[in-house]
Amino acid sequence: MTDQESVRSPCISNCCLDDEDICLGCFRHIDEIVGWHSASELDKVKIIKNCDERLVNKAKP
């Protein structure tokens, strides 16, 4: 995978952690944020999927 194809960080520079250490901007857990730069591309894809699931679950009443 080339640099252009690499998984981009979901960070939107709106960092604020909730009580479960989930960022309210990108929905990554603090451990995912800290480990982002050393994560493999496959792990980054998994992190993005986790973020998407957290966003969907947060939107549910």
Secondary structure, DSSP 4 states (H G I P E B T S, - for coil): --GGGSPPP---S---B-TTSBBTTT--BHHHHHHGGGS-HHHHHHHHHHHHHHHHHHH--
